[in-house]
């Protein structure tokens, strides 16, 4: 961007489909480990979702439990699967029958735990981003459950991480609180732009987190899984989901990034952003 560009004029910000070219250069190689295998996840309502994976697809059936208002359904969608760690997989698919809904499924075949993140694309309104997300922890049938279940966490608060998505795209993230994070584009078509948006973080394994965000300027959201165990070589895999420039067609694409911790802020206990709100 040139110096005479008004960075505060959000009407000129790049639409989601304009960001996509080249943004996926660091995407991990897809895994075929789950091909031909079926996994059924069951949540605390008794809702059962059966997933059968094939080459580039997932066939699923949804059976709602007591108190689950979602209608029963089944279909086959295109699906990408990435191996995050040994026996830990990130599966991403975009519903054909419901184009305004995308699903991220985290399967931990070591612990028997799973986490589904459902991203629902609508229209932004006062106090509401265009993308809303629902988080559904569950158990995998047929695998002995052990270890801690996925759960919301504040462990990222205070970290400042540099993320490189390609030779062109680089951003930094500052994790501020359980609700907010700040991003700044350091290189790429959004260079110079920055904002503070809503985020949600879940811990999957020690040092491995599902980090999600929902933007208020560009109508989009993202679900990523990031391995922070080596803070000099952080790795993430994710999806961006939102409206195209015309605001009529969902845009859905996956990406990857390499990161490293560049600073870590430690707050005094009495001013810790993770403490309960004084209200």
C-alpha positions, 0 to 999 in steps of 0.5 A: 500500500502507498503512503497516501492510502487511508488505512482507516477507510475500511470500505477499501479493505480487501474482500476475503476472495481477494486475499485467497490467491497465494495465501495457502502456500504454506498449507500442509500436505493432506493426509489419507490416514483416515480414508476408509475409516469411520468415526462416530462422535457423541456429545453430552446431549447424546447427539451422534455424528457418524463420519466415514472418510474417503479420498477427499470426502467425508460421508456423515450422518447426524442423529440429534440427541434429546434437547438438540433442535438440529434436524437429522441429516446426512450427506457427503461433502468434500473434505481435507484432512491434515495430521497435526500430531501423532493420532491427532487430525484436523478435518475441514468440510463445507456443507453442500446442502447448507452452504452457509455452514462449515465444519471443523472436526478435531479427532484425537485418536489417542485420547478418544476426545473430539471437538467440532467447531461449526461456523455459521455464515449470516449477516453482521449486525450491531454486536454480532459478527457475520460468522458465528461459531458453536463448539461441541466437545464429544467422545469418539465411540470405540476408543478408550477415553483418557487424558483431559478433554478439550476445553476453553483456555487462557494460555495464549494470553500475553503472547505475540506471535509472528505468522508467515503464510507465504513468501508474500503474506505475514501477520502478527497476532497479539492475544489480549484476553479471553475475548479479544486479539489484535492482528497486524499485516506486516507483508502482503496485500493487507500490509499496514492494516490492523484490527482487534477482533473476537477470538475463542481458544480451546486447548486440545493437547498440552501446547496444541490449541484451536484458535478461532476468530471472527472479523467485524470489518470483513465478513469472515471467520477462521478456525485454526489448530496451532502447535505451540510446543516449540515456540521458535517453530510454531505450526498452524493449519486453518480455514477462512470462511465468509462472504465473497466481495459481492456478499452473495456467495460463501468463500471457503479455503484452507491454509497453513502458516509457520510462526514463532513467538516474538514476545510474551507479556506478563501482567501483574495478578491484579491486572491479569486480563484472564481474571473474571470481569469486575462487574 
